[in-house]
Amino acid sequence: MDPATAIGLAAAVVQFVSFTYKLVDRTKEIQQSAKGQSTQVETLGTVYGHLLQLSSRLEASSIRDPKLERDDSSGIAKHIYAINDLSKSCQDDCKRLLEIAKKLQSDGPAGRWQSFRAALRTMWKGDEIDQLEDRLHHTQTTLTLHICALTAHWHGVFERQLREMQRESEVLEARQSAKLDRLADLLQQLNARIASNPSAPGSIGFSPSDMTSLEDQMSRLSIFKRAAAKEQLILKSLSFESRPVRHSSIAASHSRTFEWAFRMSQLQDAEDNGDLLQWLTEGQGSFWVSGKPGSGKSTFMKFIADHPKTLEALTTWSSPNRLVVASHYFWSAGTPMQKSYQGLLQTLLYDIFRQLPDLIEISCEERWPKTTEDLAHEIWLLPELQRVLQRIASQDMEVKFCFFIDGLDEFEGDHIDFCRSLLDLTGSSHIKICVSSRLWNVFEDSFGTDPSKKLYIHDLTHNDIRTYTESRLQEHYRWKDLQAESPAATWLIDQITERAAGVFLWVFLVTGQLRSGLTEYDSLSDLKKRLDSIPVDLEAFFKQILESVEPFYHEKMATTLLITLAAREPAHITIYSFHDEEYEDKDYALKIPVKPLPKNQVTANRERMTRRLNARCRGLVEVTKRGSRVEFLHRSVVDFLNTRGMSEFLKAKAPQGFNPHLSLIYAYTAYIKTTRFTKVVDRTAFAQNTPTPFTSALREVLAHAKEIDETPDAYDFLDEIDHCIPAMQAQGQVVTNVWNHPDNPAVVVFRDFVVEFCLTGYIKHALLQEPGYFSYFYQPLLAFAVSVLLGRIPGGSLSFDDCVKLVQCLLECGCDPNESYLHNCFPPEHQDRSAWKDLISWPPTHHMALTKFPDLSKTRWTSRRGALKHLMALMLKHGADRNIWPREYLRSRVMFWG
């Protein structure tokens, strides 16, 4: 029971006690007619009306809630039930007084009684009035104690909740919102009220005005608590597991490097580059940082975004308005969220809202009216994220925003549309963006037309590279000895600086090899030969590194690099450990038991596999410190390995017939079976789940299965996952919450993804084994596919073409186009639906189709119309009922469709 309701129950009793005390007071006059009387005189009609209202309130507050005791863990039920009992007693007295007032109205003597007490004496006998007063006094005293107990209890509850929300704000790195501040103020006021306890000796108890004030206080506390909880839920929902990973994985800039960014006007070689500090201080629009691959763009962006001088300059720009800085770092080798527009928007909004939590209510219009229970399971979709950011951009606020966005070239999607979206943001006078990318024409055209708003980083880092080279070599314990032996050792530093041509990655790799030489006590002459043997071109250098791997490891080097390239996101190092088992037994994943691996075994596997990766790949792949994920050293390594020559090289070194997608399916099957996934999976609708490591692993498996769906090689492993999930759920390895399914079948999550990834080959296989494989859908799967196809319901990432393939597949599997289902989205007379009815009744014109697909062009409509005509013919071929509609209607539809 919420506190305002609990106090409301007590308020009814307090009002009755207070009113009745006055009513039986010896000096209170009462009159049958109010005409011409003073305000101190009550009419019988007024008395009767008051008592009638009080009787109604007392009746409501005397009813016990059986759930309260069952759910009570704090001991407040006894106080609520005591108030219920007091209400019942007062209700009995109220009924008697009502009867008397009614009788006095109808046949009482004319004129004025000295008091209502005197009138009562004509109706009651003996000491009944004194007993009433005693009951009122007892009720008042007892009620005061219960109100104080409830108030103290709820004060404690709210205080704990406030502390929890303040701690959560710290975890989220969010500033405390005005709602939390208001909640703290209200708690102080409530604390002051408790301190002036009316139950103290000599107190007259709570008055009706006290109760009104207390009830209002409790109500406002509940409102502000719910609002603050909503803010935190919405903020938390914007974050995702890999959100901070890229920022933390970018190496911090070396000491004394990049400082030139804040004194561009003093540099002699900066004529062709814009002044970043000036733009930060007074510029508008966009600023573009560009450079060669490996030139340190991401490190520079991290340096700038986190530097105190940047904050100082931007504060000058925003003054007198408040400043909000947000940043995002794209990563093409990372998770889908790390290289998507959705990931960018969620990161920016998270940064904005954690600094301005009070902005959440006015910008999240779709979410704010929802309950906290609904918000806890609400999935973000791209259109809503775009609307929220657009509202922020169009708000007339005393706030200015600066966004730092790194790695535009690592964004996965249409770069022209993406650049246009970013430039649209800068149309707002209180938003500007600093972006970085490689030297691609699309970015030059979008952000590089103004020389004062761009810089080419590789032109400006000559001194930085020298500083970095000196540090890397001088840190080695052998360098001082080498200098003592050969004063010309600085020649190495000079040559590395000149040959680097602004590419920090090349310097990192070169100095690494020279440090290895120092460890082996190479002479200066040997070190010079090492340096001269290293290609200046990065790709040639990478190839040399791979050729230095021992031939014994070449096969495993090739398979390791191929599965790292094939992975959609950096895989856990355990995946690589399982991959090694494939060399011993290809069916290892089917034989491994459904049981979490012991922690000590996971740790041992990680340490062993880290050393193996170093031996096989010579540092071109590395294990992240956070999360133990395996990723490439740099984006340029991925580009190099994807060249035709290297693809052929790796294919030749790998075992014959090796398929990285299939190997990843093996490894992920074993990983899923042997991992305990602690984060709860909420499945709210088709393919809509809270992002968790479990759902990420399933998506990885099915993404790779889609690559080879035309062959049955993966089917046994997909069957294995499907069969193991219920066992994992039973023993607590995975926890799911499948909405609208009383049995909470965890396997639904997997089967959703099978449909979303449109694995038509596996779907045929599954339906052949188990015709009811998709029976958990609220409508037949064929009708579901048609509904998604026609835009009536969301289908996750299912595209139009996927839906066409899915419908064809299901018809070939024998699904009945006439199978009926009920759909309450239609009028009652049309709720009996089927896939055939849905398809034949879809809008046949481009104009009508635009109501479902606003961005549908005329050309695409023509193409889709042809596909739908084909599906109609296919349904008729598979038994669609020609007589399901009146003949005239069907003829008109056929004419429309041609």
Beta strands, then each sheet from edge to edge (+ up, - down):
strand 1: 30-31
strand 2: 42-43
strand 3: 112-113
strand 4: 286-291
strand 5: 322-329
strand 6: 399-406
strand 7: 431-438
strand 8: 454-456
strand 9: 571-572
strand 10: 621-623
strand 11: 629-632
strand 12: 681-685
strand 13: 688-689
strand 14: 736-738
strand 15: 820-822
strand 16: 832-834
sheet 1: 2+ 1+ 3-
sheet 2: 5+ 6+ 7+ 4+ 8+
sheet 3: 9+ 11- 10+
sheet 4: 13+ 12- 14-
sheet 5: 15+ 16-
end
